């Protein structure tokens, strides 16, 4: 990632790697604090994070509406995750 910053003691790439688990409510207290602190102090991650959250929320709505099996959402999420690094 270009222009990677360290905010809240964590690099952008580390925080972005936690985002999908953050949205799942799956982080421990330390990890949660890293994400929140970093995103508050890093405009790039704040912007990416909100887009990412919207995309996940939309996928979940679609999955719920269409009755897609759980695994489909997980695969889409994995694709989003790999898009972060590219
Ligand atoms: Zn950042």
PDB file of the backbone (N, CA, C, O) and the ligand in Angstrom, with CONECT records:
HET     ZN  A 101       1
ATOM      1  N   UNK A   1       0.842  -1.199   0.000  1.00  0.00           N
ATOM      2  CA  UNK A   1       0.000   0.000   0.000  1.00  0.00           C
ATOM      3  C   UNK A   1       0.873   1.243   0.000  1.00  0.00           C
ATOM      4  O   UNK A   1       1.825   1.342   0.774  1.00  0.00           O
ATOM      5  N   UNK A   2       0.549   2.184  -0.864  1.00  0.00           N
ATOM      6  CA  UNK A   2       1.323   3.407  -0.959  1.00  0.00           C
ATOM      7  C   UNK A   2       1.014   4.317   0.227  1.00  0.00           C
ATOM      8  O   UNK A   2      -0.113   4.351   0.723  1.00  0.00           O
ATOM      9  N   UNK A   3       2.025   5.049   0.671  1.00  0.00           N
ATOM     10  CA  UNK A   3       1.816   6.029   1.721  1.00  0.00           C
ATOM     11  C   UNK A   3       1.334   5.418   3.009  1.00  0.00           C
ATOM     12  O   UNK A   3       0.529   6.008   3.730  1.00  0.00           O
ATOM     13  N   UNK A   4       1.831   4.230   3.295  1.00  0.00           N
ATOM     14  CA  UNK A   4       1.399   3.569   4.515  1.00  0.00           C
ATOM     15  C   UNK A   4       1.854   4.347   5.737  1.00  0.00           C
ATOM     16  O   UNK A   4       3.001   4.788   5.816  1.00  0.00           O
ATOM     17  N   UNK A   5       0.954   4.510   6.677  1.00  0.00           N
ATOM     18  CA  UNK A   5       1.259   5.278   7.879  1.00  0.00           C
ATOM     19  C   UNK A   5       1.127   4.388   9.100  1.00  0.00           C
ATOM     20  O   UNK A   5       0.457   3.355   9.086  1.00  0.00           O
ATOM     21  N   UNK A   6       1.804   4.835  10.171  1.00  0.00           N
ATOM     22  CA  UNK A   6       1.614   4.186  11.464  1.00  0.00           C
ATOM     23  C   UNK A   6       0.824   5.150  12.336  1.00  0.00           C
ATOM     24  O   UNK A   6       1.302   6.233  12.671  1.00  0.00           O
ATOM     25  N   UNK A   7      -0.390   4.747  12.702  1.00  0.00           N
ATOM     26  CA  UNK A   7      -1.264   5.547  13.568  1.00  0.00           C
ATOM     27  C   UNK A   7      -1.797   4.604  14.636  1.00  0.00           C
ATOM     28  O   UNK A   7      -2.222   3.487  14.341  1.00  0.00           O
ATOM     29  N   UNK A   8      -1.770   5.067  15.876  1.00  0.00           N
ATOM     30  CA  UNK A   8      -2.262   4.216  16.953  1.00  0.00           C
ATOM     31  C   UNK A   8      -1.396   2.975  17.119  1.00  0.00           C
ATOM     32  O   UNK A   8      -1.849   1.953  17.633  1.00  0.00           O
ATOM     33  N   UNK A   9      -0.135   3.079  16.674  1.00  0.00           N
ATOM     34  CA  UNK A   9       0.795   1.971  16.857  1.00  0.00           C
ATOM     35  C   UNK A   9       0.666   0.859  15.826  1.00  0.00           C
ATOM     36  O   UNK A   9       1.344  -0.163  15.927  1.00  0.00           O
ATOM     37  N   UNK A  10      -0.205   1.052  14.831  1.00  0.00           N
ATOM     38  CA  UNK A  10      -0.408   0.018  13.817  1.00  0.00           C
ATOM     39  C   UNK A  10      -0.289   0.607  12.428  1.00  0.00           C
ATOM     40  O   UNK A  10      -0.666   1.754  12.189  1.00  0.00           O
ATOM     41  N   UNK A  11       0.249  -0.203  11.503  1.00  0.00           N
ATOM     42  CA  UNK A  11       0.340   0.222  10.124  1.00  0.00           C
ATOM     43  C   UNK A  11      -1.013   0.058   9.423  1.00  0.00           C
ATOM     44  O   UNK A  11      -1.855  -0.741   9.832  1.00  0.00           O
ATOM     45  N   UNK A  12      -1.190   0.844   8.353  1.00  0.00           N
ATOM     46  CA  UNK A  12      -2.430   0.758   7.563  1.00  0.00           C
ATOM     47  C   UNK A  12      -2.716  -0.686   7.166  1.00  0.00           C
ATOM     48  O   UNK A  12      -3.842  -1.162   7.316  1.00  0.00           O
ATOM     49  N   UNK A  13      -1.712  -1.377   6.665  1.00  0.00           N
ATOM     50  CA  UNK A  13      -1.961  -2.726   6.153  1.00  0.00           C
ATOM     51  C   UNK A  13      -2.420  -3.660   7.267  1.00  0.00           C
ATOM     52  O   UNK A  13      -3.249  -4.542   7.047  1.00  0.00           O
ATOM     53  N   UNK A  14      -1.875  -3.457   8.464  1.00  0.00           N
ATOM     54  CA  UNK A  14      -2.289  -4.301   9.592  1.00  0.00           C
ATOM     55  C   UNK A  14      -3.744  -4.039   9.957  1.00  0.00           C
ATOM     56  O   UNK A  14      -4.515  -4.962  10.221  1.00  0.00           O
ATOM     57  N   UNK A  15      -4.101  -2.753   9.966  1.00  0.00           N
ATOM     58  CA  UNK A  15      -5.465  -2.383  10.339  1.00  0.00           C
ATOM     59  C   UNK A  15      -6.456  -2.871   9.287  1.00  0.00           C
ATOM     60  O   UNK A  15      -7.514  -3.404   9.621  1.00  0.00           O
ATOM     61  N   UNK A  16      -6.107  -2.685   8.015  1.00  0.00           N
ATOM     62  CA  UNK A  16      -7.021  -3.121   6.956  1.00  0.00           C
ATOM     63  C   UNK A  16      -7.202  -4.634   6.998  1.00  0.00           C
ATOM     64  O   UNK A  16      -8.266  -5.150   6.654  1.00  0.00           O
ATOM     65  N   UNK A  17      -6.167  -5.332   7.418  1.00  0.00           N
ATOM     66  CA  UNK A  17      -6.266  -6.775   7.532  1.00  0.00           C
ATOM     67  C   UNK A  17      -7.231  -7.223   8.629  1.00  0.00           C
ATOM     68  O   UNK A  17      -7.706  -8.358   8.639  1.00  0.00           O
ATOM     69  N   UNK A  18      -7.505  -6.298   9.554  1.00  0.00           N
ATOM     70  CA  UNK A  18      -8.421  -6.627  10.658  1.00  0.00           C
ATOM     71  C   UNK A  18      -9.859  -6.211  10.361  1.00  0.00           C
ATOM     72  O   UNK A  18     -10.780  -6.564  11.097  1.00  0.00           O
ATOM     73  N   UNK A  19     -10.044  -5.450   9.270  1.00  0.00           N
ATOM     74  CA  UNK A  19     -11.352  -4.813   9.068  1.00  0.00           C
ATOM     75  C   UNK A  19     -12.509  -5.789   8.959  1.00  0.00           C
ATOM     76  O   UNK A  19     -13.566  -5.562   9.548  1.00  0.00           O
ATOM     77  N   UNK A  20     -12.326  -6.871   8.215  1.00  0.00           N
ATOM     78  CA  UNK A  20     -13.482  -7.739   8.015  1.00  0.00           C
ATOM     79  C   UNK A  20     -13.861  -8.419   9.321  1.00  0.00           C
ATOM     80  O   UNK A  20     -15.038  -8.649   9.596  1.00  0.00           O
ATOM     81  N   UNK A  21     -12.842  -8.740  10.130  1.00  0.00           N
ATOM     82  CA  UNK A  21     -13.143  -9.321  11.441  1.00  0.00           C
ATOM     83  C   UNK A  21     -13.734  -8.269  12.370  1.00  0.00           C
ATOM     84  O   UNK A  21     -14.566  -8.582  13.222  1.00  0.00           O
ATOM     85  N   UNK A  22     -13.305  -7.030  12.207  1.00  0.00           N
ATOM     86  CA  UNK A  22     -13.888  -5.933  12.975  1.00  0.00           C
ATOM     87  C   UNK A  22     -15.389  -5.851  12.704  1.00  0.00           C
ATOM     88  O   UNK A  22     -16.196  -5.712  13.623  1.00  0.00           O
ATOM     89  N   UNK A  23     -15.741  -5.940  11.423  1.00  0.00           N
ATOM     90  CA  UNK A  23     -17.155  -5.842  11.045  1.00  0.00           C
ATOM     91  C   UNK A  23     -17.935  -7.044  11.543  1.00  0.00           C
ATOM     92  O   UNK A  23     -19.143  -6.958  11.765  1.00  0.00           O
ATOM     93  N   UNK A  24     -17.255  -8.154  11.716  1.00  0.00           N
ATOM     94  CA  UNK A  24     -17.912  -9.343  12.264  1.00  0.00           C
ATOM     95  C   UNK A  24     -18.008  -9.285  13.786  1.00  0.00           C
ATOM     96  O   UNK A  24     -18.619 -10.157  14.404  1.00  0.00           O
ATOM     97  N   UNK A  25     -17.404  -8.257  14.395  1.00  0.00           N
ATOM     98  CA  UNK A  25     -17.365  -8.174  15.849  1.00  0.00           C
ATOM     99  C   UNK A  25     -16.482  -9.253  16.448  1.00  0.00           C
ATOM    100  O   UNK A  25     -16.732  -9.751  17.546  1.00  0.00           O
ATOM    101  N   UNK A  26     -15.441  -9.605  15.701  1.00  0.00           N
ATOM    102  CA  UNK A  26     -14.656 -10.780  16.008  1.00  0.00           C
ATOM    103  C   UNK A  26     -13.266 -10.441  16.565  1.00  0.00           C
ATOM    104  O   UNK A  26     -12.422 -11.327  16.703  1.00  0.00           O
ATOM    105  N   UNK A  27     -13.030  -9.171  16.882  1.00  0.00           N
ATOM    106  CA  UNK A  27     -11.709  -8.777  17.368  1.00  0.00           C
ATOM    107  C   UNK A  27     -11.655  -8.830  18.889  1.00  0.00           C
ATOM    108  O   UNK A  27     -12.660  -8.630  19.570  1.00  0.00           O
ATOM    109  N   UNK A  28     -10.459  -9.102  19.407  1.00  0.00           N
ATOM    110  CA  UNK A  28     -10.323  -8.964  20.851  1.00  0.00           C
ATOM    111  C   UNK A  28     -10.147  -7.473  21.189  1.00  0.00           C
ATOM    112  O   UNK A  28     -10.074  -6.628  20.297  1.00  0.00           O
ATOM    113  N   UNK A  29     -10.081  -7.173  22.480  1.00  0.00           N
ATOM    114  CA  UNK A  29     -10.107  -5.771  22.912  1.00  0.00           C
ATOM    115  C   UNK A  29      -8.937  -4.982  22.325  1.00  0.00           C
ATOM    116  O   UNK A  29      -9.117  -3.842  21.897  1.00  0.00           O
ATOM    117  N   UNK A  30      -7.745  -5.573  22.301  1.00  0.00           N
ATOM    118  CA  UNK A  30      -6.578  -4.882  21.755  1.00  0.00           C
ATOM    119  C   UNK A  30      -6.751  -4.582  20.279  1.00  0.00           C
ATOM    120  O   UNK A  30      -6.528  -3.460  19.823  1.00  0.00           O
ATOM    121  N   UNK A  31      -7.152  -5.607  19.543  1.00  0.00           N
ATOM    122  CA  UNK A  31      -7.311  -5.438  18.099  1.00  0.00           C
ATOM    123  C   UNK A  31      -8.367  -4.372  17.787  1.00  0.00           C
ATOM    124  O   UNK A  31      -8.195  -3.544  16.893  1.00  0.00           O
ATOM    125  N   UNK A  32      -9.448  -4.419  18.539  1.00  0.00           N
ATOM    126  CA  UNK A  32     -10.527  -3.448  18.353  1.00  0.00           C
ATOM    127  C   UNK A  32     -10.002  -2.032  18.574  1.00  0.00           C
ATOM    128  O   UNK A  32     -10.320  -1.116  17.815  1.00  0.00           O
ATOM    129  N   UNK A  33      -9.201  -1.866  19.611  1.00  0.00           N
ATOM    130  CA  UNK A  33      -8.662  -0.541  19.915  1.00  0.00           C
ATOM    131  C   UNK A  33      -7.717  -0.078  18.805  1.00  0.00           C
ATOM    132  O   UNK A  33      -7.728   1.097  18.438  1.00  0.00           O
ATOM    133  N   UNK A  34      -6.893  -0.995  18.261  1.00  0.00           N
ATOM    134  CA  UNK A  34      -5.984  -0.622  17.177  1.00  0.00           C
ATOM    135  C   UNK A  34      -6.759  -0.091  15.982  1.00  0.00           C
ATOM    136  O   UNK A  34      -6.405   0.930  15.393  1.00  0.00           O
ATOM    137  N   UNK A  35      -7.825  -0.807  15.638  1.00  0.00           N
ATOM    138  CA  UNK A  35      -8.599  -0.401  14.463  1.00  0.00           C
ATOM    139  C   UNK A  35      -9.225   0.965  14.690  1.00  0.00           C
ATOM    140  O   UNK A  35      -9.099   1.862  13.856  1.00  0.00           O
ATOM    141  N   UNK A  36      -9.905   1.118  15.831  1.00  0.00           N
ATOM    142  CA  UNK A  36     -10.611   2.370  16.099  1.00  0.00           C
ATOM    143  C   UNK A  36      -9.631   3.538  16.164  1.00  0.00           C
ATOM    144  O   UNK A  36      -9.866   4.582  15.556  1.00  0.00           O
ATOM    145  N   UNK A  37      -8.533   3.363  16.900  1.00  0.00           N
ATOM    146  CA  UNK A  37      -7.567   4.439  17.052  1.00  0.00           C
ATOM    147  C   UNK A  37      -6.940   4.794  15.709  1.00  0.00           C
ATOM    148  O   UNK A  37      -6.771   5.969  15.385  1.00  0.00           O
ATOM    149  N   UNK A  38      -6.601   3.777  14.939  1.00  0.00           N
ATOM    150  CA  UNK A  38      -5.963   4.029  13.652  1.00  0.00           C
ATOM    151  C   UNK A  38      -6.915   4.755  12.700  1.00  0.00           C
ATOM    152  O   UNK A  38      -6.544   5.750  12.077  1.00  0.00           O
ATOM    153  N   UNK A  39      -8.118   4.256  12.598  1.00  0.00           N
ATOM    154  CA  UNK A  39      -9.068   4.832  11.639  1.00  0.00           C
ATOM    155  C   UNK A  39      -9.409   6.277  12.010  1.00  0.00           C
ATOM    156  O   UNK A  39      -9.627   7.114  11.135  1.00  0.00           O
ATOM    157  N   UNK A  40      -9.453   6.561  13.322  1.00  0.00           N
ATOM    158  CA  UNK A  40      -9.724   7.934  13.740  1.00  0.00           C
ATOM    159  C   UNK A  40      -8.608   8.878  13.316  1.00  0.00           C
ATOM    160  O   UNK A  40      -8.850  10.057  13.057  1.00  0.00           O
ATOM    161  N   UNK A  41      -7.382   8.358  13.247  1.00  0.00           N
ATOM    162  CA  UNK A  41      -6.250   9.233  12.951  1.00  0.00           C
ATOM    163  C   UNK A  41      -5.731   9.108  11.531  1.00  0.00           C
ATOM    164  O   UNK A  41      -4.768   9.785  11.173  1.00  0.00           O
ATOM    165  N   UNK A  42      -6.335   8.271  10.720  1.00  0.00           N
ATOM    166  CA  UNK A  42      -5.826   8.019   9.376  1.00  0.00           C
ATOM    167  C   UNK A  42      -6.951   8.168   8.360  1.00  0.00           C
ATOM    168  O   UNK A  42      -7.838   7.320   8.260  1.00  0.00           O
ATOM    169  N   UNK A  43      -6.895   9.266   7.607  1.00  0.00           N
ATOM    170  CA  UNK A  43      -7.982   9.562   6.671  1.00  0.00           C
ATOM    171  C   UNK A  43      -8.102   8.485   5.601  1.00  0.00           C
ATOM    172  O   UNK A  43      -9.207   8.152   5.172  1.00  0.00           O
ATOM    173  N   UNK A  44      -6.973   7.942   5.174  1.00  0.00           N
ATOM    174  CA  UNK A  44      -7.019   6.930   4.118  1.00  0.00           C
ATOM    175  C   UNK A  44      -7.802   5.706   4.582  1.00  0.00           C
ATOM    176  O   UNK A  44      -8.651   5.189   3.856  1.00  0.00           O
ATOM    177  N   UNK A  45      -7.511   5.251   5.791  1.00  0.00           N
ATOM    178  CA  UNK A  45      -8.192   4.070   6.303  1.00  0.00           C
ATOM    179  C   UNK A  45      -9.641   4.374   6.667  1.00  0.00           C
ATOM    180  O   UNK A  45     -10.513   3.518   6.521  1.00  0.00           O
ATOM    181  N   UNK A  46      -9.898   5.594   7.141  1.00  0.00           N
ATOM    182  CA  UNK A  46     -11.275   5.963   7.455  1.00  0.00           C
ATOM    183  C   UNK A  46     -12.121   5.895   6.194  1.00  0.00           C
ATOM    184  O   UNK A  46     -13.242   5.387   6.211  1.00  0.00           O
ATOM    185  N   UNK A  47     -11.576   6.410   5.105  1.00  0.00           N
ATOM    186  CA  UNK A  47     -12.304   6.403   3.846  1.00  0.00           C
ATOM    187  C   UNK A  47     -12.461   4.984   3.316  1.00  0.00           C
ATOM    188  O   UNK A  47     -13.547   4.581   2.900  1.00  0.00           O
ATOM    189  N   UNK A  48     -11.368   4.236   3.337  1.00  0.00           N
ATOM    190  CA  UNK A  48     -11.452   2.857   2.865  1.00  0.00           C
ATOM    191  C   UNK A  48     -12.380   2.044   3.761  1.00  0.00           C
ATOM    192  O   UNK A  48     -13.193   1.255   3.281  1.00  0.00           O
ATOM    193  N   UNK A  49     -12.246   2.247   5.063  1.00  0.00           N
ATOM    194  CA  UNK A  49     -13.027   1.460   6.008  1.00  0.00           C
ATOM    195  C   UNK A  49     -14.520   1.672   5.839  1.00  0.00           C
ATOM    196  O   UNK A  49     -15.298   0.722   5.937  1.00  0.00           O
ATOM    197  N   UNK A  50     -14.929   2.909   5.585  1.00  0.00           N
ATOM    198  CA  UNK A  50     -16.362   3.144   5.456  1.00  0.00           C
ATOM    199  C   UNK A  50     -16.874   2.552   4.150  1.00  0.00           C
ATOM    200  O   UNK A  50     -17.988   2.030   4.103  1.00  0.00           O
ATOM    201  N   UNK A  51     -16.067   2.628   3.081  1.00  0.00           N
ATOM    202  CA  UNK A  51     -16.483   1.990   1.823  1.00  0.00           C
ATOM    203  C   UNK A  51     -16.580   0.487   2.006  1.00  0.00           C
ATOM    204  O   UNK A  51     -17.512  -0.161   1.529  1.00  0.00           O
ATOM    205  N   UNK A  52     -15.596  -0.047   2.706  1.00  0.00           N
ATOM    206  CA  UNK A  52     -15.557  -1.486   2.947  1.00  0.00           C
ATOM    207  C   UNK A  52     -16.768  -1.918   3.772  1.00  0.00           C
ATOM    208  O   UNK A  52     -17.404  -2.929   3.474  1.00  0.00           O
ATOM    209  N   UNK A  53     -17.076  -1.144   4.808  1.00  0.00           N
ATOM    210  CA  UNK A  53     -18.225  -1.471   5.661  1.00  0.00           C
ATOM    211  C   UNK A  53     -19.513  -1.430   4.865  1.00  0.00           C
ATOM    212  O   UNK A  53     -20.386  -2.282   5.033  1.00  0.00           O
ATOM    213  N   UNK A  54     -19.631  -0.426   3.988  1.00  0.00           N
ATOM    214  CA  UNK A  54     -20.834  -0.338   3.155  1.00  0.00           C
ATOM    215  C   UNK A  54     -20.945  -1.542   2.237  1.00  0.00           C
ATOM    216  O   UNK A  54     -22.025  -2.108   2.063  1.00  0.00           O
ATOM    217  N   UNK A  55     -19.830  -1.926   1.656  1.00  0.00           N
ATOM    218  CA  UNK A  55     -19.845  -3.065   0.732  1.00  0.00           C
ATOM    219  C   UNK A  55     -20.264  -4.335   1.459  1.00  0.00           C
ATOM    220  O   UNK A  55     -21.058  -5.120   0.940  1.00  0.00           O
ATOM    221  N   UNK A  56     -19.732  -4.536   2.655  1.00  0.00           N
ATOM    222  CA  UNK A  56     -20.081  -5.721   3.435  1.00  0.00           C
ATOM    223  C   UNK A  56     -21.551  -5.689   3.830  1.00  0.00           C
ATOM    224  O   UNK A  56     -22.247  -6.701   3.745  1.00  0.00           O
ATOM    225  N   UNK A  57     -22.019  -4.521   4.263  1.00  0.00           N
ATOM    226  CA  UNK A  57     -23.419  -4.401   4.669  1.00  0.00           C
ATOM    227  C   UNK A  57     -24.333  -4.718   3.489  1.00  0.00           C
ATOM    228  O   UNK A  57     -25.356  -5.386   3.641  1.00  0.00           O
ATOM    229  N   UNK A  58     -23.948  -4.226   2.305  1.00  0.00           N
ATOM    230  CA  UNK A  58     -24.760  -4.463   1.114  1.00  0.00           C
ATOM    231  C   UNK A  58     -24.779  -5.953   0.771  1.00  0.00           C
ATOM    232  O   UNK A  58     -25.825  -6.521   0.456  1.00  0.00           O
ATOM    233  N   UNK A  59     -23.605  -6.568   0.838  1.00  0.00           N
ATOM    234  CA  UNK A  59     -23.518  -7.998   0.543  1.00  0.00           C
ATOM    235  C   UNK A  59     -24.385  -8.802   1.502  1.00  0.00           C
ATOM    236  O   UNK A  59     -25.049  -9.760   1.109  1.00  0.00           O
ATOM    237  N   UNK A  60     -24.365  -8.395   2.754  1.00  0.00           N
ATOM    238  CA  UNK A  60     -25.157  -9.115   3.754  1.00  0.00           C
ATOM    239  C   UNK A  60     -26.639  -8.958   3.477  1.00  0.00           C
ATOM    240  O   UNK A  60     -27.401  -9.918   3.594  1.00  0.00           O
ATOM    241  N   UNK A  61     -27.053  -7.755   3.112  1.00  0.00           N
ATOM    242  CA  UNK A  61     -28.459  -7.535   2.785  1.00  0.00           C
ATOM    243  C   UNK A  61     -28.878  -8.383   1.602  1.00  0.00           C
ATOM    244  O   UNK A  61     -29.931  -9.021   1.618  1.00  0.00           O
ATOM    245  N   UNK A  62     -28.043  -8.383   0.576  1.00  0.00           N
ATOM    246  CA  UNK A  62     -28.355  -9.174  -0.611  1.00  0.00           C
ATOM    247  C   UNK A  62     -28.424 -10.649  -0.270  1.00  0.00           C
ATOM    248  O   UNK A  62     -29.327 -11.362  -0.708  1.00  0.00           O
ATOM    249  N   UNK A  63     -27.462 -11.095   0.514  1.00  0.00           N
ATOM    250  CA  UNK A  63     -27.440 -12.507   0.894  1.00  0.00           C
ATOM    251  C   UNK A  63     -28.697 -12.873   1.673  1.00  0.00           C
ATOM    252  O   UNK A  63     -29.285 -13.933   1.460  1.00  0.00           O
ATOM    253  N   UNK A  64     -29.107 -11.975   2.587  1.00  0.00           N
ATOM    254  CA  UNK A  64     -30.295 -12.245   3.385  1.00  0.00           C
ATOM    255  C   UNK A  64     -31.537 -12.264   2.500  1.00  0.00           C
ATOM    256  O   UNK A  64     -32.417 -13.109   2.663  1.00  0.00           O
ATOM    257  N   UNK A  65     -31.595 -11.321   1.558  1.00  0.00           N
ATOM    258  CA  UNK A  65     -32.765 -11.201   0.703  1.00  0.00           C
ATOM    259  C   UNK A  65     -32.893 -12.415  -0.210  1.00  0.00           C
ATOM    260  O   UNK A  65     -33.983 -12.948  -0.417  1.00  0.00           O
ATOM    261  N   UNK A  66     -31.766 -12.833  -0.744  1.00  0.00           N
ATOM    262  CA  UNK A  66     -31.797 -13.921  -1.718  1.00  0.00           C
ATOM    263  C   UNK A  66     -31.627 -15.283  -1.064  1.00  0.00           C
ATOM    264  O   UNK A  66     -31.652 -16.313  -1.738  1.00  0.00           O
ATOM    265  N   UNK A  67     -31.456 -15.282   0.234  1.00  0.00           N
ATOM    266  CA  UNK A  67     -31.330 -16.542   0.935  1.00  0.00           C
ATOM    267  C   UNK A  67     -30.093 -17.320   0.532  1.00  0.00           C
ATOM    268  O   UNK A  67     -30.102 -18.549   0.476  1.00  0.00           O
ATOM    269  N   UNK A  68     -29.017 -16.575   0.249  1.00  0.00           N
ATOM    270  CA  UNK A  68     -27.781 -17.238  -0.124  1.00  0.00           C
ATOM    271  C   UNK A  68     -27.187 -17.943   1.089  1.00  0.00           C
ATOM    272  O   UNK A  68     -27.308 -17.466   2.217  1.00  0.00           O
ATOM    273  N   UNK A  69     -26.556 -19.060   0.851  1.00  0.00           N
ATOM    274  CA  UNK A  69     -25.901 -19.744   1.968  1.00  0.00           C
ATOM    275  C   UNK A  69     -24.748 -18.911   2.516  1.00  0.00           C
ATOM    276  O   UNK A  69     -24.147 -18.101   1.810  1.00  0.00           O
ATOM    277  N   UNK A  70     -24.467 -19.131   3.763  1.00  0.00           N
ATOM    278  CA  UNK A  70     -23.444 -18.377   4.484  1.00  0.00           C
ATOM    279  C   UNK A  70     -22.117 -18.329   3.731  1.00  0.00           C
ATOM    280  O   UNK A  70     -21.436 -17.303   3.716  1.00  0.00           O
ATOM    281  N   UNK A  71     -21.763 -19.439   3.114  1.00  0.00           N
ATOM    282  CA  UNK A  71     -20.457 -19.543   2.449  1.00  0.00           C
ATOM    283  C   UNK A  71     -20.276 -18.570   1.306  1.00  0.00           C
ATOM    284  O   UNK A  71     -19.149 -18.184   0.994  1.00  0.00           O
ATOM    285  N   UNK A  72     -21.371 -18.165   0.673  1.00  0.00           N
ATOM    286  CA  UNK A  72     -21.254 -17.230  -0.444  1.00  0.00           C
ATOM    287  C   UNK A  72     -20.757 -15.884   0.045  1.00  0.00           C
ATOM    288  O   UNK A  72     -19.853 -15.293  -0.546  1.00  0.00           O
ATOM    289  N   UNK A  73     -21.353 -15.399   1.131  1.00  0.00           N
ATOM    290  CA  UNK A  73     -20.909 -14.138   1.702  1.00  0.00           C
ATOM    291  C   UNK A  73     -19.446 -14.206   2.112  1.00  0.00           C
ATOM    292  O   UNK A  73     -18.699 -13.244   1.936  1.00  0.00           O
ATOM    293  N   UNK A  74     -19.052 -15.321   2.648  1.00  0.00           N
ATOM    294  CA  UNK A  74     -17.665 -15.481   3.090  1.00  0.00           C
ATOM    295  C   UNK A  74     -16.715 -15.420   1.894  1.00  0.00           C
ATOM    296  O   UNK A  74     -15.632 -14.842   1.979  1.00  0.00           O
ATOM    297  N   UNK A  75     -17.134 -16.021   0.783  1.00  0.00           N
ATOM    298  CA  UNK A  75     -16.273 -15.982  -0.409  1.00  0.00           C
ATOM    299  C   UNK A  75     -16.157 -14.572  -0.950  1.00  0.00           C
ATOM    300  O   UNK A  75     -15.076 -14.148  -1.358  1.00  0.00           O
ATOM    301  N   UNK A  76     -17.262 -13.843  -0.957  1.00  0.00           N
ATOM    302  CA  UNK A  76     -17.221 -12.463  -1.428  1.00  0.00           C
ATOM    303  C   UNK A  76     -16.332 -11.624  -0.526  1.00  0.00           C
ATOM    304  O   UNK A  76     -15.582 -10.764  -0.988  1.00  0.00           O
ATOM    305  N   UNK A  77     -16.431 -11.887   0.748  1.00  0.00           N
ATOM    306  CA  UNK A  77     -15.613 -11.159   1.700  1.00  0.00           C
ATOM    307  C   UNK A  77     -14.137 -11.451   1.480  1.00  0.00           C
ATOM    308  O   UNK A  77     -13.295 -10.556   1.562  1.00  0.00           O
ATOM    309  N   UNK A  78     -13.833 -12.715   1.200  1.00  0.00           N
ATOM    310  CA  UNK A  78     -12.443 -13.079   0.939  1.00  0.00           C
ATOM    311  C   UNK A  78     -11.934 -12.335  -0.290  1.00  0.00           C
ATOM    312  O   UNK A  78     -10.771 -11.937  -0.352  1.00  0.00           O
ATOM    313  N   UNK A  79     -12.827 -12.152  -1.273  1.00  0.00           N
ATOM    314  CA  UNK A  79     -12.415 -11.440  -2.475  1.00  0.00           C
ATOM    315  C   UNK A  79     -12.151  -9.965  -2.146  1.00  0.00           C
ATOM    316  O   UNK A  79     -11.182  -9.385  -2.635  1.00  0.00           O
ATOM    317  N   UNK A  80     -12.984  -9.380  -1.344  1.00  0.00           N
ATOM    318  CA  UNK A  80     -12.760  -8.006  -0.921  1.00  0.00           C
ATOM    319  C   UNK A  80     -11.441  -7.884  -0.176  1.00  0.00           C
ATOM    320  O   UNK A  80     -10.683  -6.929  -0.346  1.00  0.00           O
ATOM    321  N   UNK A  81     -11.204  -8.876   0.644  1.00  0.00           N
ATOM    322  CA  UNK A  81      -9.993  -8.860   1.456  1.00  0.00           C
ATOM    323  C   UNK A  81      -8.758  -8.897   0.556  1.00  0.00           C
ATOM    324  O   UNK A  81      -7.795  -8.165   0.783  1.00  0.00           O
ATOM    325  N   UNK A  82      -8.792  -9.749  -0.461  1.00  0.00           N
ATOM    326  CA  UNK A  82      -7.625  -9.843  -1.338  1.00  0.00           C
ATOM    327  C   UNK A  82      -7.509  -8.580  -2.187  1.00  0.00           C
ATOM    328  O   UNK A  82      -6.410  -8.226  -2.613  1.00  0.00           O
ATOM    329  N   UNK A  83      -8.625  -7.895  -2.438  1.00  0.00           N
ATOM    330  CA  UNK A  83      -8.569  -6.652  -3.203  1.00  0.00           C
ATOM    331  C   UNK A  83      -7.839  -5.555  -2.422  1.00  0.00           C
ATOM    332  O   UNK A  83      -7.247  -4.652  -3.013  1.00  0.00           O
ATOM    333  N   UNK A  84      -7.887  -5.642  -1.101  1.00  0.00           N
ATOM    334  CA  UNK A  84      -7.197  -4.640  -0.284  1.00  0.00           C
ATOM    335  C   UNK A  84      -5.705  -4.632  -0.524  1.00  0.00           C
ATOM    336  O   UNK A  84      -5.071  -3.577  -0.520  1.00  0.00           O
ATOM    337  N   UNK A  85      -5.146  -5.809  -0.735  1.00  0.00           N
ATOM    338  CA  UNK A  85      -3.691  -5.877  -0.860  1.00  0.00           C
ATOM    339  C   UNK A  85      -3.247  -5.575  -2.282  1.00  0.00           C
ATOM    340  O   UNK A  85      -2.066  -5.330  -2.525  1.00  0.00           O
ATOM    341  N   UNK A  86      -4.180  -5.591  -3.220  1.00  0.00           N
ATOM    342  CA  UNK A  86      -3.802  -5.365  -4.601  1.00  0.00           C
ATOM    343  C   UNK A  86      -4.092  -3.953  -4.960  1.00  0.00           C
ATOM    344  O   UNK A  86      -3.847  -3.541  -6.094  1.00  0.00           O
TER     345      UNK A  86
HETATM  346 ZN    ZN A 101      -4.226   3.915   7.729  1.00  0.00          ZN
END
